[in-house]
Every structure is written in C-alpha cells, then in structure tokens.
Amino acid sequence: MLKNNKYLLRPPADEWDFKELFRFAISAGTGLPVDKAGNPIGTWTPKSLALAISEADPQGRGADIRSVQHWFQDNNKGINAENIYWLARVFGCGDPEATTEWRVALSAANRRLAAKRKAQSKGSDIKAPLDGNPETRAKSSLQTAFDHHGRVSVLQTSLAEKTETIFGSQSSMALPLVVFTGACALALIAFTLNVHSVLFTLEGGPTKQVGFLWAPNWTIVFIALLPLFLALLIELLRCWKEEWRPALVRLGDPASSSASWEHRLQAASYTFWATLFITVVVGSGYNWTATHLIPLLNGDTGSWPVDWGRIAIVQPELISVPSAIGFSGLVFLYNGFAAYFFFTGHILLHLMKHDYLDLAKRLENRGDDKTVREVQSITVSLMNGIYRCTALGAVIVIMMKLQASFLQSDSSNIISWLMTDVQSVFGRQSFAVSRKLTAGIAPGVYFSFFCLLAVVGTYATASIKMRWMMARIGVTQPDSRVRPSWAMMDGSMALLVISYFLIGTIPGFSLVLFFALVVAGYMLAKPASPRGQYSRYEGQHESY
C-alpha cells in the first residue's frame, strides 16, 4: 500500500514483543520511499531511521541515535512513549489512521517486552510466541535460547558493556571532566597538606624539589593529557559506531555476515577484567603498598627515592605519617582507575581496528571507484583518530619517565634539570653533572616502558593492517594528500619513541624531546584533509 509516496504496511495482529514487531517493520520496509513499481527503496539502518524520525519531528529533535541503535540490537531494551509516537509516525507514513494503529501496536508490544524482561529477571521460562512462518519460528526460538542463557553472558560482559557505555556517553566531555576534576581535587588536598611544593636536601647532595605539583606525571598528565586523550577517544568511538561502521555495512555484500559491535565487545570481556585487575589491584594497590605504605609504616625509605609521598619519613614536621598514608593511598586509587580507562581505551582502539578489518574484507570484490573512495575516506579518518589517541598516550608515558629519571638525578628541580641538559649541548654545563644519579630505584622507569610497548603496539598494528587492507580492496594509489599525512604520523610516533629512550642518556635529549612534542602537537591540532573526513549524513541521504 502507498501512502504519501511511501510504502505502508499495517501492523500485524500477532502477539509479538517490541523487538519482534520492530524487526518485522524494518525488514518489510514500511515507511520507506517507493520506486515507480511501488517497491520500497533501500533498507532501514540506525542512521536512516534516526534521520527519518528527526524529519517527522517539527522541531527537528528526533530520537537519539544511540536509542535507535538499541532498537536494532539483540537486547531486552524497549522504547519510551515519546519515541513510540515518532516511530509510529515513520512506520505509518505520516497518515493519522496508520500512525494511530502503529502507536497502539508498538505500545502493546513494548509492554509485552517489559513483561518478558520482568519474568526473565525472576528466572521464569519464557516461551516466544510463534506464528506459522517457519523462518520466524526458528528466529524466535534462537532469540529465546539466547535470552534464556543470557544471564551468564551478561554477568561475564557487564564490565565491558558498562565501560563502553561510559566511553559512549552523549557528552564527549563527561568522563574527561571527571578525570580533570579529580586531578584538581588532589592538587587542592596537596595544598592543604603542604606537600604541593617540598624541598628536600639529599645527604651530602643538593636540595631537590619533590612536591606533588612539580611532578609532571601527576599534574600535566591528569589535568591536561589524559582528559584530552579520553575526549578524543570518545569522539572517535562515536564516529565509528554512528557514522563510519554503518557506512561500511551499507557498502558491503548483504549476503555476507560479520560480527556485530556488541558481539566483539562481549568477546573482549575477559580482557577488560584482566585490565581492571592489573591496573587497580596490581599497578595501584600493590605498588602503593610496596613503595609507600610499608616504607611509611617502617619509617625507612629503603631503596626508594624520597618524593612527596615518602617525605613524612625524613621530615615528619611537614606532614604526619597517617596523613601521608591517606593522601598517597587516595592518589594511587585515583591513578588505578585512571590507568584502567587509559588501557581500556587502547582495547577499544584494537576493537575498532578489528571491526574495520572484518567489514572491509567484505568489500574486496567491490572495486568500483565510489566504494574505493568511501573506504579510503573512512580508513584515513579512523587512522587519524587512532594516531591522535596513541600519540597522546606516548606523551603520557614520556611524562612518567621524565619524573622517574629526574628523581634519580642530582638536579634541584625538573625544570633546572632540563635547562642543564640544554646548556650541556652548548658547552655551558657538563652533561656528566646533569645526569649523575642518586641512590635508589624508580619504578616509573620500568612501568613506563611496558606502557610504551602497549601504546606503540596499538598504533603499529593499526597502521600496518589498515594499509594492507586498503591495498587488498584496491586502493593501490592513495590520494596525494593521504600518503604525506600517513608518513608524518609514522614519523611523529617514531620521534616520540626515540625521545623516550634518550631521556637522561645523552646530552641534548631535552631538545629532541621538545622537537618531538612540537611535531606531535602540530599533528594533533592539524585538521584532517577533506578526503579524510566522511560526512555523517552522506550515507543517510543515499539510503533513501
């Protein structure tokens, strides 16, 4: 049936829940424009349906894209009353009578889904309603089996899902603002405890600045670098799920199958749990116990260099031991969860890369110019995002090693240490003096090395495999603006790695570091080329 130049189907009378009714509607194509023969054009996708709902709303607000994506997914999430009305307007093709019928059917189906979900939570056996269609019965049986055994799966994947939900917040600044606010709160506490700026005189050596606010790994990282890393990652994840991934799905062969993003996230569940254990329990809890709690309780710094966290051992008049234990424990707890989000961010980068490779494989036999151009645009945009995140990760690692290396030097503060290194290049200062190490070990040197391996591994695997996939698809001659940009990303990452290993080892390492940071800053601020940006609405308009 045609209505307002769109394909209209009346809602069936079956006792379906919302998911089953919604799958029927999008499979049939109700609400889609029609061709001259009266057949619906294209298929419904989360993007095209969200756009249609926004067009049905006179104020242009529409439904949230993430809510629309939830309707398409195999989950137990329903729909609110306002979205029912707009969805009914789309499925009813704007016809008042048909809209009313769809609104009634969707509301009833949503109530059935809520009842099914409630029964599941009580452990009841749910029998999916079956109709006479064998295909529908098989599909419903499969869905019922999935839901029936879903409780174990949900328990296993809840951490991954919740973490991805935090990164998938509608506000790209929600999580970064939390991290920034936490860092500011720690700085304020450091002021009240009088450990923000602490001068400590080494035995037979110079006076060192070991205050909390003088440590770049606690200030620059948590106030600036980590919030920026999280903001870029959140925006990249949003672009991938809402724009680039649906575009690759639309370009691919409908007959070929690929894992959904949710399935990929579930498969990485144990990785998220392992990361939580390593960062919070080992990297934060055990590290704090060994390097701060035990030395503070014993009153002996041992082989650890004196810093703001252990200053109570040698200067108890500055801060008491209980206060030092409490503050250092709070800082390490904050650091543990911040490290968790940092490393799970890299897990999400890996998942996006694997998701891209899986979807791009379906396009190997699609060698037309339009497909190649769109795939190249999406590839470059995704790679630019991965570079920005990993480059910031490398800078964070560099700040960790800078602080650890400074604590082993004989310089009074980290700024004079770097200035002394610069002067040594011009013969104004002996480099042997600037790199003289004091007794003690700095765990930050070793921890930062393993962090660097994770960061560089994320970038290197993405860069190599995505270029390899572009070649397989048929992008043998990339756009002239793509090759220089990719080469600059590789060169910038190599510079950051080189500067990391040169810290404290050769005269002039600070000049190499400064140059690497300038290049990385330029690449982070440099806008992507027009061919590297895929329009959000291009694919939506083509689907109509």
N, C-alpha and C positions, 0 to 999 in steps of 0.2 A: 504494500500500500504506500502511495506517495502522499506526503503532506508537507507543504511549504518547500517543495523541491528537495525533500529528504526522505529517506527510507524509514517507514514506520511499521513497527510490529507491536501488537497488543501484548501485554504481559500474560504469560500462561497461567492457568488456574492451578498448577501443581503446588504442593506444599513444600516449596523449596526455601532454604535459608538465604540470607543475603548473598553469600559467596556464590551459591549455585545460580541464583537469579541473575546476578551481575555477570557471571561467565556466559550465561545464555545470551544476555543482551549484547555484550561486546562481540561474541562470536557471530551472532546474526547480523551485527552492524546496524542496529536500529539507531536512528538519529544521524547517520552519515549522509552526506550528499550523494546523489544518484547520477548515473550517466544517462545517455539518451535511451538506452534499453530499460531503464528503471532499476538497474542493479547498483548496490552501494559501492562507492568509490573508496578504496583503501581499507584500512583496518583501524580500530581504536588502539591507541597507545596512551600511556600515562600523560605524555605531553599534549597530545592532540585532544584528549578528553578534558584536561585542565584548561586548555585554551578555549574549548567549546563552552565550558561552564562559565568562564570569565566573560565570554561574549553574550551569554544568556543573562548575566547579571547586569542590570542597567548601570550600576556604579563601577563595573569592571573589576570587582574584587575577586570573584570566583572562589574556587576551592584551593586550598594549599596543595602544592604539588606532591608533598610527602604523603598527605592523606590519600590522594588519588593513587599513588604507588601502592599504598597499603591495600586498597581495594583489589588491585591486580594480583597481589601476592597470596600464597597459600598460608594464611594465618587465621586467627579467630577474631580479628579486629573488625568491628562493624562500622557504622556511619552515623553521624549526628543528624538531627532533624533538619537543620538548615541546609546541609549538603544533600539530604534526600530530596528537598524541594528543587534544588538546581539540577541534580542528576535526573530527576523526573522531567524537568523542562527539556533537557537534551534528548533523552530517550523518547519523549513524547513529541519531539519535533516542533515545540512551541505551540502545539494545539491544546487548548484548555481542557477538552474532554480527555484526550490521551494523556496529558500531563497528570490529571487527577487520577486516572487509572494506574499509571506508573507510580505515583506517590503513595497510593494505598498499598500497592503490591510491594514496593520497597520497604515501607514501614512495617508491614506484616512480616516480610522476610527478615528484616533486621531484628524483630522481636524473637523470631524463631532461632536466629543465630545466638542471641543473648541467652535464651533458654538452654540451648545446646551447650554453650560455654559454661553456664552455671552447673549443668548436670555433670559435665566433664570434671569440673573442679571438685565435685563430690565423689568422683570415681565411678559414676554410673556408666553403663554400656550404652552407647549411642548407636542407633540404627539409622543410617542415612535413608531418606525417602528415595524410593526407586520408581522410575517410570518405565514405560515399555521399551525404551531405547536401550539396546544392549551396550552401546558405547557409553551412554550416560550412566548406566548401572555400574559398569566397570570403573568409570572415572570416580563415581561417588564411593564405591567400595574402597578404591585406592585411597581416596581422601579420608574416609572413615578410619582405615587402618593406620594412616599416618597420624591422624589426630588421637587415635586410641593409644598409640605408643608414644605420643608426643611428650608425655610428662618427663620421661627420661631424657629425651633430646633437649628439652627446654632447660632442665637442670644443668646439662652439660654446656649449653651455649649461652646461658644467661649473661655471663660476664662479657663475652664477645659482643652480644647484642646490646647490652647496656653501654659498653664503651663506645660502640659505633653510634649509638643514639646520642651520646654526649658530643661526639665529634660532628654528628649530623644535625646539631641544633640550628634552628632557623636564623639565629643571630650568630654571625661568624665571630663575634667578639665576646660571646658569653664565657666560654672556657678561658680564653686569654685574659679576660678581665679578672676572673677568679685567681689565676696564677699571679697576675700583676698585683692584685690587692693583697694576696698572701705574702708576697715579697715585701711590699710596703709595710705590712704589719710586723714582719720580722725585723725590718730596719728600725721601726719605732720601738720595738721591745729592746733592741740592741742599744738604742739611745738611753732608755730608762735604766738599763743595767750597766751602763757606762762601758760597754765593750765595743762601741762603734768605732772608736779610734784609740788604739792601745799601743804604747811604746814599750818595748821590751829590750833590755840590754843583755846581749849574749855574754856568756862568761869568757872574758878575755877578748871580746869582739865588739862590733859596733852595735848601736841601738837600732832595732828593727821595728817597723810599723806592722803590727799583726791584727789590726782592728777588723771587725766584721765588714764594715763598709769599704774597706780597702781591698777586699778580696773580690776580683772580677768574677770568679765562678759563683759567688753568692749574690752579687749586685747586678752587674751587667747582664748576666745570663737570665736571671729570674725576672728582672724588671723590664728588660728590652728584648733580648734574643728569643727566649722561649715563648713569650706571648706572641711575637711575630711569627715564629715557626708554627704555632698552633693555629693562628689566624689564616695563614697561607694554606695549611693542610686542610682545614675545614672548608675553605672555599674551593680547593681542588677536589675534595671529595664530593661536594655539592655539584660541581660542574660535571664530574664523571658520572654520577648517578642520575642526574636530571637532564643532562644535555648530550654528552658525548657517547655514553653507553647506549641509550635508546637510539641514537643515530646509527651506530654500528649494527645494532639489532635490526633496524629497519632496512639497512643496506644488504644484510646477509640473506642467505637462502632460507626461506621459511621451512623447508623440509628438513634442514639440518638442525640438530639440537645443541644447546650449550647450557652450562650450569648457570643458575641464577646467582645474583649477588648474595642473596641470603644463604644459599647453599654453600657458596665459597666462604662466607663468614662463619658458618657452622663448622666447616671442615678445619678452620683455624682456631677452634675453641681452646684446645689444649695449649696452643702457643700463647694465647692471652693469659691463661692460668700460670704457665711457666714464667712469663714475663712479670706477672704480679708477684710471684714468689721470689724471683731473683732480685727485682728492684726494691720491693718493700721489706721483705724478710732478710735477705742476704745483703744486698747493696746498702740498705739503710739501717735495719735493725742490728745485724751482726757487725757491720762496720762501725756504727756508733758505740756498740758495747766494747769492741776491741780497742778503738782509738780514743774514746773519750770517757765512757763510763768507768771502766776498770782503772785507767790512769788517775782519774779524779778521786775514786774511792781509795786507791792505794797511796795517793799523794806523790806519785812518781811519773814523770813524763815518759820514762823509758827511752826507746829509740825514736819516739815521735817528736817532730819539731813543735815548738811552742807556738800556738796561734790563739785566736780569740776564745776558742773552746776549751783550751787547757791552761789559760793564763791564770786561773784560780789556784793552780798548783804552786806557782812561783810568786804570785802576787795576790795572796788571799785578801789583802785590804782593798783590792779593786773590785772583786766580785766573790761572793761566797761559793763554796763548792756545791751546795744544793741548788743555788741559782744557776750555776754553770751547767749542772746536770740537766736541770729542767729546760733551759734555753737550748742547749745543744741537742737534746732529745727532740724538742719541737722542730728545730731546724732540719734535723735528719729525717723526721717523719714527713715534713713538707717536701723535702728533697726526694724521698722514696716515691711518693705519689706523682710528683712532677716527672721523675725519671720514668715511671710507668707510662704516663701519657706520651712522653718523648719516644719511647721504644715502640709502644703500640701504634704510634703514628707511622713509624717505619714499617710495621707489619701491614698497615692499611696501604702504604705505598706499594708493597710487594703484591698485595691482593689486587690492587688496581692494575698493576703491570700484568699479572697472570690473567686477569679478566680481559684485558685488552688483547693479549696474545690469543686467547681462546676464541674471542669474537672475530678477530682479524683473520684467523685461519679459514673461516667460512667464506672469505672474500677472495681466496686465491684464484678462483676461476672467473671472477668478475673483473675483467681487465679494461672496462670502459673508462674513458677519461674522467667522467664526472665522479665515479666511485673512487678512482685513484686520488683525485684532488681532495675529496672529502676525508678520505682516510689519512692522507698526508697532513691535512689541517688538524685533525683530531690527534694524530700521533705527535706532532710538534707541540701542540698545546699541552698535552699530557706530560711530555718530556720536559717542557719548560717548568711545569709545576713541580715535577719530581726534583729537578735541579734546584729550584729555589728552596725547597724543604731540606734537601741533603746538604746544600751549601751552608745554610744556617746551622744545620747540625754539626758540620765540620768546624764552624766558627765557635760554637758552644764547646766543642772538645778542645779547641785551641785555648780558650779561656781557662779551662780546667788545668791544662798542663802549664800555662803561664803562672798560675798561682802556686802550683806544686813546685815548679822549678825555682820561683822566687824564694819560697820558704827555705830552700836548700842553699841559697846564695848568701853572700855577706853584705848585700846592699841594704840601705836603711828602709827603703820602700820600693814598691814595684815601678813607680814612675822613674825614680833615680836609677834603678836597675836597667831599665830600657834606655835611658839617656846615656848612661855609662857605656852601654853597648854601641850606641850610635857614635859616641866620641872615639871609641876604640878604632873605628874604621878610618877616622881622620888623624889617628896618631895622638890624640889628646888624652887618652886614657888607656891603660894597659888592660887588655882583654883578660889576662890571667887573673887580675884582681876582680873583675866583674863576674867571673864565672867560678870563683872559689866557693866550694860547697862546705856547708857546716855539717856537723854530725847529725844523723837522723835520716829516716826514710820518709818518702812522701807517697802514700798510696794513690794519690791523684794521678801520678805519672803512669802507673800501670793500668788503672781503671780507664783513664782517657784513651790509652792505646787500644783497648778492646772496644771502646765506644767508637773509635775511628774506624776500626775494621767493619763494624756494623753499618756505619754511615756510608763509607766508600763502597762497601759491597752492595748496598741498596742502589746507589747511583750507577755503578759499573754494570750490574746485571741488567738494569733497565735500559741503559744506553746501548749496550751491545745487542740485546734481544729485540728491542724495538726497531733498531736499524736493520737488523736481519729480517724482521717481519716485513718491513717496508719493501725490502728487496724481493721477498717472495711474492708480495702482492703485485709487484710490477713497477714500483717507484724506483726505476733504475737511474733516473736523472732528477734528483730532488730540486725543488725551486732554488734559484740562485741565492735567495735570502735565507734558506734553511741551512745550507752547509756551513757558512761562516758562523751562524748562531750556534750550531751544534759543536763546532770546533772550539768556539770561545767557552762554551760550557765545560767541555773536556779540559781545556787549558786552565780555566779558573779552578776547577776541582783539583787538578794536579798541583797548581801553585799552593793551594791551601794545605794539601798533604805534605808537600816539601817544606813549607814554612813550619808545620807542626814538628817535623823531625829535626829541624835546625834550631829550635828553641834551646838556648843555653849551650849550644855545642860549638858554634863558630862565631867569630866577631862579625857583627853586622846582621845577625839573624833578625833583629827588630826591623831593619829596612826591608828585608824580604817579606816579613810578616805584614808590614804596612802596605807594601805593594799588592800582596795577595788579597788583603782586606779591601783595598780600593777597587780592584778588579771585580771581586765578588759583590761589593756594594753596587757597582755600576750594573752588573748583570741582574741583580735583584731589582733594581729600580727601572731597568730598561724595559719598556713595553714590548710585548710580543709583536711580531710582524702581522700585518693584516691577514696574510695567508695562514698564519698560525692560530688565529682565533676563529672558532667555529660559532656561528650565530646561533643563539638559543632558539630563535623562532623559525630558522630556515627549514629545519626538518618538519616543524609543525605545519607550516603552510603547504608543504609538499604532500603531506599525508591527506589533505582534503581534496 
